[in-house]
Amino acid sequence: MKNVFYIQAIRLSGPIVVEWVKVLSEEVGPVKRQARVLANTATDPSWTWPIAQAVRVMDQYGAERFRCWCRVPLRGHNFRQLISDSDFQAEAA
């Protein structure tokens, strides 16, 4: 059975969610891997705004399941595009 997870790009002040995507996956492992990839590749120069310092995974009940820091501040509106290239189903927020 597929579970609902939310991958969120966040600012640490608050935290404030600046971008997010809803993901359907049978387990949290692939979702965590995708969040790590996003955080590690957050150097794309085409990203301009908004800025985020971390990426986290929330489950359907609102519990944080995973958090990782971006190598550099994550910027831009291509967040959903990066997530949708993964091997599990993603729905735009």
C-alpha positions as a printed Julia matrix, in Angstrom:
93×3 Matrix{Float64}:
  0.0    0.0     0.0
  1.33   3.42   -0.94
  1.85   5.95    1.84
  1.76   9.72    1.5
  4.94  11.67    2.23
  5.77  15.34    1.75
  9.25  16.44    0.72
  9.68  20.03    1.83
 12.36  22.62    1.21
 12.49  24.69    4.39
 14.04  27.79    5.91
 15.25  27.24    9.42
 13.64  30.36   10.86
 10.34  28.95   11.94
 10.77  26.52   10.11
  9.15  28.02    7.04
  8.21  25.73    4.15
  9.17  27.46    0.9
  8.36  24.61   -1.51
  6.93  21.12   -1.2
  5.77  18.12   -3.15
  3.46  15.23   -2.25
  4.98  11.8    -2.84
  3.39   8.34   -2.87
  5.71   5.51   -1.87
  5.4    2.14   -0.16
  8.2    3.0     2.28
 10.15   6.01    3.48
 13.56   4.79    2.22
 13.21   5.9    -1.42
 11.73   9.21   -0.29
 14.7    9.84    2.02
 17.12   9.02   -0.82
 15.38  11.53   -3.1
 15.51  14.2    -0.37
 19.27  13.58    0.03
 19.82  13.85   -3.73
 17.91  17.12   -3.8
 19.91  18.54   -0.88
 23.24  17.42   -2.38
 22.52  18.82   -5.84
 21.13  22.17   -4.74
 23.78  24.1    -6.63
 21.85  24.71   -9.85
 22.58  28.34  -10.88
 19.1   28.73  -12.42
 17.55  28.64   -8.95
 16.95  32.17   -7.75
 14.18  32.25   -5.13
 12.95  31.22   -2.56
 15.89  30.19   -0.43
 15.89  27.06    1.75
 18.59  25.66    4.0
 17.25  22.13    4.52
 15.05  19.46    3.02
 12.78  17.32    5.19
 10.37  14.43    4.76
  7.03  14.53    6.58
  4.61  11.62    6.74
  0.85  11.81    6.19
  0.29  12.37    9.92
  2.56  15.42   10.09
  5.51  13.68   11.77
  8.98  14.56   10.51
 10.64  11.36    9.3
 13.91  12.76    7.93
 15.85  16.02    7.56
 19.06  16.87    5.76
 20.91  20.1     5.19
 21.6   21.57    1.77
 25.26  21.89    0.77
 24.43  25.43   -0.32
 21.17  27.31    0.2
 18.52  25.81   -2.06
 16.85  28.34   -4.33
 14.28  28.29   -7.07
 11.07  27.02   -8.49
 12.45  23.83  -10.08
 11.92  21.81   -6.89
  8.99  19.8    -8.28
 10.86  19.08  -11.5
 13.83  17.62   -9.61
 11.53  15.47   -7.48
  9.4   14.25  -10.39
 12.45  12.7   -12.06
 12.55  10.07   -9.31
 11.46   6.44   -9.42
  8.3    6.93   -7.38
  5.08   8.79   -8.05
  5.03  12.48   -7.14
  2.14  14.89   -7.26
  2.7   18.65   -7.38
  1.54  20.62   -4.38
